[in-house]
């Protein structure tokens, strides 16, 4: 019915209904407030704390450039957060392009304005686009900047990105220099109950201190706020002369190590090739639920998605071990060793400082500069060779450790090949597992689909060599509110476990997984979303390493097919449909909008092109926010646990964010 009304409306519109008056121009920081997700990734708790990251990154850039030695972070009782440094201070003289505005006002109220574009101001910088602090300003209901520069103190106040007056000259000051930014997140954007978490701010602050050994960071939090978290001190001073080596020592704690010492180092500052710092150790005990622990940074920005700098470190360590094995006469034993075997059991950290870094997205989760791999590999390789040569006993232990890990992987792969046939036999029932033909797990995918009908379409649309299909009978068990006994007896979960070839919980072994990726593919409706939530909860609770290693995905099947003459497009949701109609289907022909009731209704060719073909499909990778794990745990318990009152309260608290509920 809605589609017919839309078509009738389009047919009745004339060219005069769409004119220059309909073109909206957003000025200043209005785009940020209208679409905050484009700049900070959303309006959730993670995005809220990203505001702090943007502000402290500016102070860190001053420290990295050698202009600041001290940064102060303070969380006030009224919810305000302030970051102060003793750097050069934001320029306050009139801007040459905007002569009626100071440089400070331009920086705070204009996107893509700042000193990060010029290598004269910052040789390396975490801020690329000049949007960081202006975005913080746009999303704060109150923000105040104080600048101590040339023995004069200046101040300017803002609200929701707009100045509350001109730049104030507060007079001479002799014992202070640098910039102080004090701000409060806007409840209109983040919600009335949103507030900074002391524990998370504390950990983010401490992590920054590890990344720049020459800087001292002082932490302070109102006592009434600290009482919420017993482990967080009211005041602290962070200064780590050994940088990442200190960070890794704290992370390793009392864990047993394969070698006696951590391999760490720092390349000399080189304006032409960047600067690298690293630390790595190996432990047979693992790191919580994972075998490997890797943290990487570029220009002090944490890159949770990894990137080319991590690749460079892996390459340097792998090549170094191969070369040492050749010298020791163990080269033949290293022939089947891969980089993953070398990094298995490793706790590793790498930090690179380069000019003009390229990140994926404004939130800078992944580094993509190709030269970063070369820079890191070149910086790490020679010191690693010397480290191995200087400690033959440790080097031999590490070689034997890595070779044994590789041998174990090969043995498990052979066992998986044997198990694949038996698993297929057990599940070769009507509507059950249609396995792929490839024997090893490399580049294979298991699609978990909703029902036999969708399973039939998926089996026709798949690549039989690499893609397996496992249909489910309806909704699986909600494991968050079920006993282990009930979980172990559930037929759908048992089928899923058998298909994957892994155990559950502590018995789960990622090396036993028979597929490289698992893809949840459900209908694009409420029931499909519920099934996906149940599956994600199951994997999060009992197969978490699979998510941590980036091997769980959500397919993005279309909800609509839009046709106009020979032109056909597919829309994921209503907003996408409206966007396509307005931007792609601009001719005068009749526009047909068809809604898919489910995957089983789609033709196999349509399902293949839109959802299953790696060249044309879109997928969402399921990830875990390690820095905010307590909140993730709480969210899973709230939404999927036994206590209905928690879900009711969650709905009450977040109802304001629902713009359109299509029932």
C-alpha positions in Angstrom: 0.0 0.0 0.0 2.8 2.4 0.9 4.6 1.6 -2.4 1.4 2.4 -4.4 1.0 5.8 -2.6 4.7 6.5 -3.4 4.2 5.7 -7.1 1.0 7.8 -7.3 2.7 10.7 -5.6 5.6 10.5 -8.1 3.3 10.3 -11.0 1.3 13.4 -9.9 4.4 15.6 -9.3 5.5 18.1 -12.0 8.9 19.6 -12.6 7.7 22.7 -10.8 7.3 20.8 -7.6 11.1 20.5 -7.3 12.9 23.8 -7.6 15.8 25.8 -6.1 13.8 26.4 -2.9 14.0 22.7 -2.2 17.8 22.7 -2.1 18.9 22.9 1.5 22.4 24.3 2.2 23.9 23.4 5.6 26.3 26.0 6.8 29.1 25.9 9.4 28.8 22.9 11.7 25.1 22.2 11.0 26.0 19.0 9.0 27.7 17.6 12.1 24.7 18.0 14.3 22.3 16.7 11.7 24.5 13.6 10.9 26.9 13.0 13.8 27.4 9.4 12.8 29.3 10.5 9.7 31.9 12.2 11.9 32.1 10.1 15.1 30.5 6.8 14.1 27.2 7.3 15.9 25.8 8.7 19.2 26.4 5.7 21.4 28.8 5.4 24.4 31.7 4.7 22.1 31.0 7.8 20.0 30.6 9.9 23.2 34.1 9.0 24.4 35.5 9.6 20.9 35.0 13.3 21.6 37.6 13.0 24.3 39.9 11.2 21.9 39.7 14.0 19.4 40.6 16.7 22.0 43.5 14.8 23.6 44.8 13.9 20.2 45.4 17.6 19.5 47.4 17.9 22.7 49.3 14.7 21.9 50.2 16.1 18.5 51.8 19.1 20.3 53.8 16.6 22.5 54.9 14.5 19.5 56.0 17.6 17.7 58.2 18.4 20.8 56.2 21.5 21.9 54.4 20.1 24.9 55.7 18.0 27.9 52.6 17.9 30.0 48.9 17.2 29.5 46.2 17.3 32.2 42.9 15.5 32.0 40.2 16.3 34.5 36.6 15.0 34.7 34.5 17.4 36.8 31.6 16.6 39.0 29.2 18.5 36.7 30.0 16.2 33.8 32.4 18.6 32.1 35.7 17.3 30.8 38.8 19.4 30.4 42.1 18.7 28.6 45.0 21.1 29.1 48.5 21.1 27.6 51.6 23.3 27.8 52.1 23.4 24.1 52.2 26.5 21.8 48.6 27.4 22.2 46.0 27.7 19.4 46.8 30.9 17.4 44.5 33.8 18.3 45.6 36.4 15.7 43.1 37.3 12.9 42.9 34.7 10.2 44.1 36.0 6.8 41.1 34.6 5.0 38.5 35.6 7.6 39.9 38.9 8.9 37.0 39.5 11.2 37.6 36.2 13.0 40.5 34.9 15.0 42.3 31.7 14.0 40.9 30.1 17.1 37.3 30.9 16.1 37.9 29.5 12.6 39.4 26.3 13.9 36.5 25.8 16.4 33.7 26.6 14.0 34.9 25.4 10.5 35.2 21.9 9.2 38.6 21.1 7.6 40.4 24.0 9.3 43.5 23.4 11.3 47.3 23.1 11.3 47.3 19.4 10.3 47.4 20.1 6.6 50.7 21.8 6.7 53.9 19.9 7.4 55.4 23.2 8.7 53.0 23.0 11.7 53.0 19.3 12.3 55.4 16.8 10.8 53.2 13.9 11.9 49.6 14.2 13.2 46.7 12.1 14.4 44.3 14.6 13.0 44.0 14.4 9.2 40.8 16.2 8.1 40.8 19.2 10.4 37.4 18.2 11.7 38.2 16.8 15.2 37.9 19.7 17.6 35.2 21.5 15.5 33.1 18.3 15.7 33.5 18.2 19.5 32.4 21.9 19.5 29.4 21.1 17.4 28.3 18.2 19.6 28.8 20.0 22.9 26.1 22.2 24.6 28.9 24.2 26.3 32.5 24.4 25.3 35.2 26.9 26.5 38.7 27.3 25.1 41.5 29.1 27.0 44.8 29.9 25.3 47.9 31.1 27.1 50.1 32.5 24.4 52.9 35.1 24.3 52.3 35.7 28.0 48.6 36.7 27.4 45.5 34.7 28.3 42.6 34.5 25.9 39.2 32.8 26.2 36.3 32.0 24.0 33.0 30.3 24.7 30.7 28.3 22.4 27.4 26.4 22.5 26.4 23.8 19.9 29.2 25.0 17.7 28.2 28.6 17.7 30.3 31.4 19.4 28.7 33.0 22.5 30.7 36.1 21.9 34.0 37.4 20.6 37.5 36.2 21.7 38.2 37.7 25.1 41.7 39.0 26.1 41.9 38.3 29.9 45.2 40.1 30.3 48.8 39.1 31.0 49.9 35.8 32.5 53.5 34.7 33.2 53.3 31.2 34.5 51.3 29.4 31.9 51.3 28.5 28.2 49.3 26.2 26.0 45.6 25.3 25.4 42.8 24.3 27.7 39.5 22.9 26.2 36.6 22.3 28.6 33.4 20.9 27.2 30.1 19.1 28.0 28.4 16.7 25.6 25.1 17.9 24.3 22.1 15.8 25.7 20.2 16.6 22.5 22.7 14.5 20.6 23.8 11.8 23.1 20.7 11.6 25.3 19.9 13.1 28.7 21.5 10.2 30.7 24.7 10.0 28.6 27.9 10.8 30.6 31.6 10.1 30.5 32.7 6.9 32.2 35.6 7.5 34.6 37.1 4.1 34.1 37.1 4.3 30.3 38.6 7.8 30.3 41.3 6.7 32.8 42.3 3.8 30.5 42.3 6.0 27.4 44.5 8.6 29.2 47.0 6.0 30.4 47.3 4.4 27.0 48.2 7.8 25.5 51.1 8.2 27.9 52.6 5.0 26.8 52.7 6.2 23.2 54.9 9.2 23.9 57.6 8.5 26.4 58.6 12.2 26.8 55.1 13.4 27.9 53.7 13.4 31.4 49.9 13.1 31.6 48.1 14.0 34.8 44.7 12.4 35.5 42.1 13.9 37.9 38.5 13.0 38.5 35.9 14.3 41.0 35.8 12.0 44.0 32.1 11.5 43.8 32.5 10.1 40.3 35.5 7.9 41.1 33.5 6.1 43.8 31.5 4.4 41.1 34.6 2.4 40.1 36.8 1.2 43.0 39.8 0.4 40.8 40.1 3.9 39.3 42.2 6.4 41.4 41.1 10.0 42.0 44.4 11.3 40.8 47.3 9.8 39.0 50.4 10.8 37.0 51.4 8.8 33.9 55.0 8.9 32.7 56.5 5.8 31.0 60.1 6.3 29.8 60.2 2.9 28.1 56.9 3.5 26.3 55.4 0.4 24.7 57.8 -1.9 26.5 56.3 -0.6 29.8 52.8 -1.1 28.3 53.5 -4.7 27.3 55.1 -5.5 30.7 52.0 -4.4 32.5 49.8 -6.3 30.0 51.9 -9.5 30.4 51.8 -9.2 34.2 53.0 -12.5 35.7 52.4 -14.6 32.6 55.1 -17.1 31.7 57.1 -16.1 28.5 58.7 -18.2 25.9 61.8 -15.9 26.0 63.3 -14.3 29.0 63.0 -10.7 27.7 60.5 -8.7 25.7 61.8 -7.7 22.3 61.2 -4.0 22.1 62.8 -1.0 20.5 62.4 2.4 18.9 63.7 3.7 15.7 65.4 7.1 15.5 63.3 10.1 14.4 63.6 10.3 10.6 61.5 13.0 8.9 61.8 11.2 5.6 60.8 7.7 6.6 58.7 8.0 9.8 59.4 6.7 13.3 58.5 3.3 14.8 58.2 1.9 18.3 57.5 -1.8 19.0 57.3 -4.4 21.8 56.5 -8.1 21.4 56.6 -11.2 23.6 55.2 -14.7 23.4 53.3 -16.5 26.2 52.0 -20.1 26.3 49.2 -19.0 28.6 47.3 -16.9 26.1 45.4 -13.6 26.8 42.0 -14.3 28.3 39.8 -15.9 25.7 42.3 -15.2 22.9 45.7 -16.8 22.0 47.1 -13.5 20.6 47.1 -9.9 21.8 47.9 -7.1 19.3 47.6 -3.4 19.8 48.6 -0.9 17.1 48.7 2.9 16.8 49.5 5.5 14.1 50.4 9.0 15.3 49.1 8.0 18.8 45.7 7.0 17.2 44.6 3.5 18.2 43.9 1.4 15.1 41.6 -1.3 16.4 41.2 -2.7 12.8 44.9 -3.1 12.4 46.4 -2.2 9.0 49.6 -2.0 7.1 51.8 -1.2 10.1 50.8 -4.5 11.7 51.5 -6.3 8.5 55.0 -4.8 8.5 55.7 -6.0 12.0 54.5 -9.5 11.2 56.7 -9.6 8.0 59.8 -8.5 9.9 59.4 -11.1 12.7 58.5 -13.9 10.3 61.4 -13.1 7.9 63.8 -12.7 10.8 62.9 -16.1 12.2 63.3 -17.8 8.8 66.7 -16.2 8.3 67.9 -17.3 11.8 66.5 -20.8 11.2 68.6 -21.0 8.0 71.7 -20.0 10.0 71.0 -22.6 12.7 70.3 -25.4 10.2 66.6 -25.5 11.0 65.5 -24.0 7.7 63.7 -27.1 6.5 61.6 -27.2 9.6 60.4 -23.7 8.9 59.1 -24.4 5.3 55.5 -24.8 6.4 55.5 -22.0 9.0 53.2 -19.0 8.3 53.0 -15.6 9.8 50.0 -16.7 11.8 52.1 -19.4 13.4 54.8 -16.8 14.3 52.2 -14.5 15.9 50.3 -17.3 17.7 50.7 -16.7 21.4 52.2 -13.3 20.8 51.5 -10.1 22.8 52.5 -7.4 20.4 52.3 -3.6 20.2 53.5 -1.3 17.4 53.3 2.5 17.1 54.2 4.4 13.9 54.6 8.1 13.3 54.3 9.0 9.6 53.3 12.1 7.6 50.0 12.0 5.7 48.6 8.8 7.2 45.6 7.3 5.4 42.9 5.8 7.6 39.6 4.0 6.7 36.9 6.4 8.0 36.9 9.4 10.2 37.2 7.3 13.3 40.5 6.0 12.0 40.1 2.3 12.9 42.5 0.9 10.2 45.7 2.2 8.7 45.9 1.8 4.9 49.2 3.5 3.8 51.1 0.9 1.8 54.5 2.5 2.7 53.7 2.0 6.4 54.3 -1.8 6.0 57.7 -1.0 4.5 58.6 1.5 7.2 57.8 -0.8 10.0 59.4 -3.9 8.5 62.6 -1.9 7.8 62.7 -0.5 11.3 62.0 -3.8 13.1 64.0 -6.3 11.0 67.6 -5.4 11.8 67.0 -5.0 15.6 65.2 -8.4 15.6 68.1 -10.1 13.9 70.5 -8.6 16.5 68.2 -9.6 19.3 68.1 -13.3 18.1 71.8 -13.4 17.6 72.6 -12.0 21.0 70.4 -14.6 22.8 70.9 -18.0 21.1 69.2 -19.9 23.9 66.0 -17.7 23.7 66.1 -17.6 19.9 66.2 -21.5 19.7 63.3 -21.7 22.2 61.3 -19.3 20.1 62.0 -21.2 16.9 61.0 -24.5 18.4 57.9 -22.9 19.9 56.8 -21.5 16.5 57.7 -24.7 14.6 55.6 -26.8 17.1 52.6 -24.4 16.6 52.9 -24.8 12.9 53.1 -28.6 13.2 50.0 -28.5 15.4 48.1 -26.5 12.9 49.0 -28.9 10.1 47.9 -31.9 12.2 44.6 -30.2 12.9 44.0 -29.3 9.3 44.5 -33.0 8.3 42.1 -34.0 11.1 39.5 -31.4 9.8 39.7 -32.9 6.3 38.9 -36.3 7.9 36.1 -34.8 10.0 34.5 -32.9 7.1 33.3 -36.1 5.5 31.8 -37.5 8.8 30.1 -34.1 9.6 28.6 -34.0 6.1 27.2 -37.5 6.5 25.6 -36.7 9.8 24.0 -33.6 8.5 23.0 -34.6 5.0 19.3 -34.5 5.8 16.5 -32.6 4.0 17.1 -28.9 4.4 20.4 -29.4 6.2 24.1 -28.8 5.5 25.0 -28.4 1.8 28.8 -28.4 2.2 31.4 -26.8 -0.1 33.8 -28.9 -2.1 37.1 -27.3 -1.0 38.9 -29.5 1.5 40.7 -26.8 3.6 39.2 -23.8 5.3 40.9 -21.2 3.3 38.5 -18.7 1.7 35.4 -20.9 2.5 32.2 -19.6 4.0 29.3 -21.1 5.9 26.0 -19.3 5.3 23.5 -19.7 8.1 20.1 -19.1 6.6 16.5 -18.9 7.9 14.4 -21.9 6.9 14.3 -24.5 4.1 12.9 -22.1 1.6 15.7 -19.6 1.9 18.1 -22.5 2.1 16.9 -23.7 -1.3 17.5 -20.4 -2.9 20.9 -20.0 -1.3 22.0 -23.5 -2.4 21.2 -22.5 -6.0 22.9 -19.1 -5.7 26.1 -20.2 -3.9 29.6 -21.0 -5.2 29.7 -24.7 -4.6 33.5 -24.7 -4.3 33.7 -22.3 -1.4 30.2 -21.6 0.0 28.3 -24.0 2.3 24.7 -23.5 3.3 23.1 -24.5 6.7 19.4 -23.8 7.0 17.9 -23.4 10.5 14.4 -24.4 11.6 13.1 -21.1 12.9 14.7 -19.3 15.8 17.5 -20.9 17.7 17.6 -21.1 21.5 18.4 -17.9 23.4 21.6 -19.0 25.1 21.7 -16.0 27.4 18.7 -17.2 29.4 19.2 -21.0 29.0 21.1 -23.5 31.1 24.2 -25.3 29.7 22.2 -28.6 29.9 19.5 -27.2 27.7 22.0 -25.7 25.3 23.8 -29.0 24.8 20.5 -30.8 24.0 19.3 -28.2 21.4 19.2 -29.8 18.0 19.9 -26.6 16.0 22.9 -25.6 18.1 24.3 -29.2 17.9 23.9 -29.1 14.1 25.7 -25.7 14.0 28.6 -27.0 16.2 29.0 -30.1 14.1 29.1 -28.1 10.9 31.7 -25.8 12.3 33.7 -28.6 13.8 34.5 -26.7 17.0 33.6 -27.0 20.7 31.9 -24.5 23.0 33.2 -22.0 25.5 36.6 -23.1 26.9 36.6 -26.1 24.6 36.2 -23.9 21.5 39.3 -24.1 19.3 39.5 -21.7 16.4 42.0 -23.9 14.6 39.4 -26.6 14.3 36.9 -24.3 12.5 36.1 -25.9 9.1 35.3 -22.5 7.4 37.3 -19.3 7.2 34.1 -17.2 7.6 30.6 -17.6 9.0 27.9 -15.4 7.5 24.5 -14.9 9.1 22.0 -14.5 6.3 18.4 -13.8 7.5 15.4 -12.0 6.0 15.5 -8.2 6.1 12.6 -7.9 8.6 12.0 -7.9 12.3 12.0 -11.7 12.6 15.2 -11.9 10.6 16.8 -9.3 12.9 15.7 -11.4 16.0 17.2 -14.5 14.6 20.5 -12.7 13.8 20.5 -11.3 17.4 20.1 -14.8 18.8 22.9 -16.2 16.7 25.3 -13.3 17.5 24.5 -13.8 21.2 25.4 -17.5 20.8 28.7 -16.8 19.0 29.6 -14.0 21.5 29.0 -16.2 24.5 30.4 -19.5 23.3 32.6 -18.9 20.3 34.0 -15.4 21.0 37.5 -15.9 19.4 35.8 -16.3 16.1 34.4 -12.7 16.4 37.7 -11.4 17.8 39.5 -12.7 14.8 37.0 -11.0 12.4 35.5 -14.2 11.1 31.8 -13.5 11.7 29.7 -11.5 9.3 26.1 -10.4 8.7 24.8 -10.5 5.1 22.9 -7.5 3.8 20.1 -8.8 1.6 17.9 -6.1 -0.1 14.4 -5.3 1.1 13.3 -3.7 -2.1 13.7 -4.1 -5.9 13.2 -0.9 -7.8 12.7 -0.9 -11.6 12.2 1.8 -14.2 12.4 0.5 -17.7 15.6 -1.4 -18.1 17.1 0.1 -15.0 17.1 -2.1 -11.8 18.4 -1.3 -8.4 18.1 -3.0 -5.0 17.6 -1.1 -1.7 18.6 -2.4 1.8 15.9 -0.4 3.7 13.3 2.4 3.3 15.9 5.2 3.6 18.0 3.6 0.9 14.9 3.1 -1.3 13.9 6.7 -1.0 17.5 7.8 -1.8 17.6 5.7 -4.9 14.3 7.0 -6.1 15.4 10.6 -5.7 18.9 10.2 -7.1 19.0 7.3 -9.6 15.5 7.0 -11.0 15.2 10.5 -12.4 13.6 9.7 -15.7 9.9 10.0 -16.6 9.1 6.3 -16.8 7.0 4.4 -14.3 8.8 3.3 -11.2 8.0 -0.1 -9.8 8.9 -0.8 -6.2 8.7 -4.4 -5.1 9.3 -5.6 -1.5 10.9 -9.0 -0.9 9.0 -10.9 1.8 12.0 -13.1 2.5 15.1 -14.7 1.0 13.1 -17.6 -0.2 11.1 -15.3 -2.5 14.2 -14.1 -4.3 15.3 -15.7 -7.5 18.7 -17.5 -7.1 20.3 -15.1 -9.5 19.1 -12.1 -7.5 20.3 -13.6 -4.2 23.6 -14.3 -5.8 24.2 -10.8 -7.2 22.9 -8.9 -4.2 24.0 -11.0 -1.2 26.3 -13.8 -1.9 28.7 -12.9 -4.7 31.9 -11.4 -3.0 32.3 -9.0 -5.9 28.9 -7.4 -5.6 27.6 -8.1 -2.1 27.7 -6.0 1.1 28.4 -7.5 4.5 28.8 -6.2 8.0 31.7 -7.6 10.1 30.7 -8.3 13.7 33.3 -6.9 16.1 33.7 -6.5 19.9 34.6 -3.1 21.5 37.5 -4.4 23.7 37.9 -0.9 25.3 34.3 -1.0 26.4 33.8 -4.7 27.2 31.8 -4.1 30.5 29.2 -2.1 28.6 29.0 -4.8 25.9 28.5 -7.4 28.5 25.8 -5.3 30.2 24.1 -4.7 26.8 23.9 -8.4 26.0 22.6 -9.2 29.4 20.0 -6.4 29.2 18.7 -7.3 25.7 18.9 -11.0 25.8 18.9 -12.0 29.5 16.1 -13.3 31.7 15.1 -9.9 33.3 12.4 -8.4 31.2 12.3 -5.2 33.3 15.9 -4.4 32.1 14.7 -4.6 28.4 11.7 -2.4 29.3 13.9 0.2 30.9 16.2 0.1 27.9 13.3 0.7 25.5 12.1 3.6 27.7 15.6 5.2 27.7 16.2 4.8 24.0 12.7 5.3 22.5 13.7 8.9 21.6 16.2 7.6 19.1 13.6 5.8 17.0 12.8 8.0 14.1 10.5 5.7 12.1 9.1 2.3 13.3 7.7 0.5 10.2 5.1 -1.9 11.5 
